[in-house]
Amino acid sequence: MHSELKKLLPLKTLLGSKGWVEDTNIIEPHLIEERGLYKGKSDLLLKPINTNEVSNILKLCNEHNIKIVPQGGRTGLCGGTIPSDTGLEVMLSLERMNKINDFNEENFTITVEAGCILGNIQDKAEKKNLLFPLSLASEGSCTIGGNLSTNAGGINVLRYGMARDLVLGIEVVLADGQIWNNLTGLRKDNRGYDLKQLFIGSEGTLGIITKAVLKLFPSPSNIETALFAVPNTQAAVELLGLARSVSTDLLNAYELISRLGLEMVLKNIPNTKDPIKDKYKWYVLLEFSSSSKNSMRAQMETLFEMALKKNIVCDGVIAESSQQRKELWVLRDGLNEAQKPEGGSIKHDVSIPINNVSKFINNATIQVEKFVPDSRVVAFGHIGDGNIHFNISQPIKSNKSEFLEKWESVNKIVFNIVNDLNGSFSAEHGIGKLKREELKLYNPEIEVSLMRSIKNTFDPKNILNPGKVL
Ligand SMILES: Cc1cc2nc3c(=O)[nH]c(=O)nc-3n(C[C@H](O)[C@H](O)[C@H](O)COP(=O)(O)OP(=O)(O)OC[C@H]3O[C@@H](n4cnc5c(N)ncnc54)[C@H](O)[C@@H]3O)c2cc1C
C-alpha cells in the first residue's frame, strides 16, 4: 500500500474486515469507468456502515491531506468515481449504507441511506401504493447518493422534476468530518440559504451525502400510452403544448424517436415490430397518467383527433393493452442498445429551451453531416423537457477509430450550436473528468469563479473528489 494511505491504518479496526478492503480482486472493478474511458490507481477501498464511520474517515483524511473519491453504484459515465493514477487517493464506497430508515405515509416521504439502490426505493414505495418517480435505465444498480450527487434526470422529469426537485432534506459529512443533519422533511423552509441544493449535483466535491428525505407521490393507476408519427421536430414541439393542455397537465412522458433510430431498433433489438404501417421521419412516444380511477383514454383520443386536424400528427397508435404499452416502450428504451452494433457512436446529452429544440436538431444535423459526410445522426430523447440525446453513428462500412478521432471536433460543432441557442452541454450525467474543459469554455467566467469560491469554502484542502467538475 502507498505509504501515504498507511496513515489511515488507525481506521482499520474501526471499519473491520468488511469496511477496510485491500483485496485487489475486490478493488479492481472500482478503478475502471463503466465504458473503459478511465482507469485509476488505489490500493485502498473503504466501505463504512454508518455516518459516524464516514465522519471518522473524513476527519483523518483531512488531517493528513489524503484525497477521497466517493463512489455509489459506479454507473456514472463521466469518470466521477475514478481515482487519479497517482495511487494517493482512497476510494470511499457508500454501498453498505443501504438502509431505509423511515417511511412516512402522512408526510409522503421516505428517508434512506445514500447507498440505497434506486430500484429498491421505487419498490418500497410501490408496495405502499406510492411512487418515487426518479427513473433511469441504470436504476437496478445506481444509488440515491449518486443520483443526488449528479442531479440525475431520466424519463419522468417532465412531470416530477430532476433529483434536485425530489429531495426535501439531506445529511452530509463535510470535508473535516463534521456532520450536517438537514433531514427535516419540510416542504417549506425559508431559514436563509438552501444549502442542501449546493451538495446536489456537486459530484462529491463538496461533501459526502449519507442520508436523504425523498418526496413520494400517489401511484398512477391509469396510464395511456401512444406513439404518434409527426411530420417534423417543430410539429413535435407544437404537439407537446397541446398534449399538456388536453391531458390537464397529466403528461408524464414525451419522448422523441427518429426514423433512423427506430430502424436501428427494429434491426438490432429482437422481437420488435414497427407499430405504424407507413414510414415517417419522426415519432413521439407519449404517456398520460393519473392516480384517479377514471380512464384517460378519451383525452388521448381527443388529442389524436385534434393533432391530425392541425396536421401536426400524421398517424398514430394508442396502446390497447399493457403488453402493447411495453412493446412501444421497447422502441424507445432500445435506442441506445440498438446503436452499438452500428459501430462507433459520438454521443451528446444536451438540453435546449423547448422553443429552440427543432432549430438545434436541424442546424446540428446539417453541420455534422457536412463535417462527416454519410454519418448517421440519431437524435432522440426527452424532448418534453428539452433534453436531446444527439448521437452520431459512424458512416456504414467506414473505419471506427478514424471516425472516433473526430469526437472532439464534432463535440465543438454540437456544443457551439447548443450554446448559441441558450442550451446546456450537460443535461444529465454531470461533469466528472470528462467535461471539465467544456465547463471552462461555455460557463460564464463569473459562474466558474463562484464555483471555485464555494469549493474553497467547503473543502479548503481540496481532499474531496479532486480533479472532478472544476
Ligand atoms: C444504462 C445507463 C443509463 C443511464 N441513464 C441516465 C439517465 O437517464 N439520467 C441520468 O441523469 N443519468 C443516467 N445515467 C448515469 C448514472 O446512472 C447516473 O449519473 C446516476 O445518478 C449515478 O448514480 P451512481 O450511484 O451510480 O453514482 P456513481 O457513478 O457511483 O457516482 C456519480 C458521482 O457522484 C459521486 N457520489 C456518489 N455517491 C456519492 C455520495 N453519497 N456523496 C457524494 N458524492 C457521491 C461520485 O464521486 C461521482 O462523482 C445512466 C447510466 C447508465 C449506465
The ligand as a Gaussian input file, in Angstrom:
#p B3LYP/6-31G(d) Opt

LIG

0 1
 C      -27.526000       2.495000     -18.804000
 C      -27.382000       3.837000     -18.117000
 C      -28.406000       4.753000     -18.219000
 C      -28.305000       5.998000     -17.575000
 N      -29.340000       6.871000     -17.697000
 C      -29.266000       8.056000     -17.069000
 C      -30.351000       8.993000     -17.161000
 O      -31.352000       8.764000     -17.827000
 N      -30.242000      10.155000     -16.499000
 C      -29.141000      10.447000     -15.741000
 O      -29.106000      11.533000     -15.138000
 N      -28.098000       9.601000     -15.662000
 C      -28.127000       8.415000     -16.287000
 N      -27.076000       7.542000     -16.196000
 C      -25.876000       7.904000     -15.424000
 C      -25.854000       7.394000     -13.975000
 O      -26.607000       6.222000     -13.816000
 C      -26.380000       8.472000     -13.034000
 O      -25.492000       9.548000     -13.065000
 C      -26.561000       8.004000     -11.582000
 O      -27.226000       9.039000     -10.884000
 C      -25.250000       7.719000     -10.858000
 O      -25.519000       7.029000      -9.642000
 P      -24.400000       6.085000      -9.003000
 O      -24.865000       5.626000      -7.680000
 O      -24.007000       5.021000      -9.959000
 O      -23.220000       7.134000      -8.805000
 P      -21.688000       6.952000      -9.110000
 O      -21.465000       6.692000     -10.555000
 O      -21.112000       5.972000      -8.171000
 O      -21.171000       8.398000      -8.740000
 C      -21.507000       9.526000      -9.508000
 C      -20.834000      10.774000      -8.907000
 O      -21.372000      11.048000      -7.625000
 C      -20.378000      10.960000      -6.601000
 N      -21.033000      10.286000      -5.472000
 C      -21.618000       9.068000      -5.447000
 N      -22.199000       8.857000      -4.257000
 C      -21.971000       9.949000      -3.500000
 C      -22.337000      10.332000      -2.171000
 N      -23.060000       9.551000      -1.381000
 N      -21.927000      11.551000      -1.718000
 C      -21.194000      12.379000      -2.502000
 N      -20.828000      12.066000      -3.767000
 C      -21.223000      10.862000      -4.272000
 C      -19.236000      10.200000      -7.225000
 O      -17.996000      10.597000      -6.685000
 C      -19.350000      10.612000      -8.689000
 O      -18.736000      11.847000      -8.885000
 C      -27.141000       6.307000     -16.842000
 C      -26.099000       5.377000     -16.748000
 C      -26.214000       4.150000     -17.373000
 C      -25.083000       3.167000     -17.224000

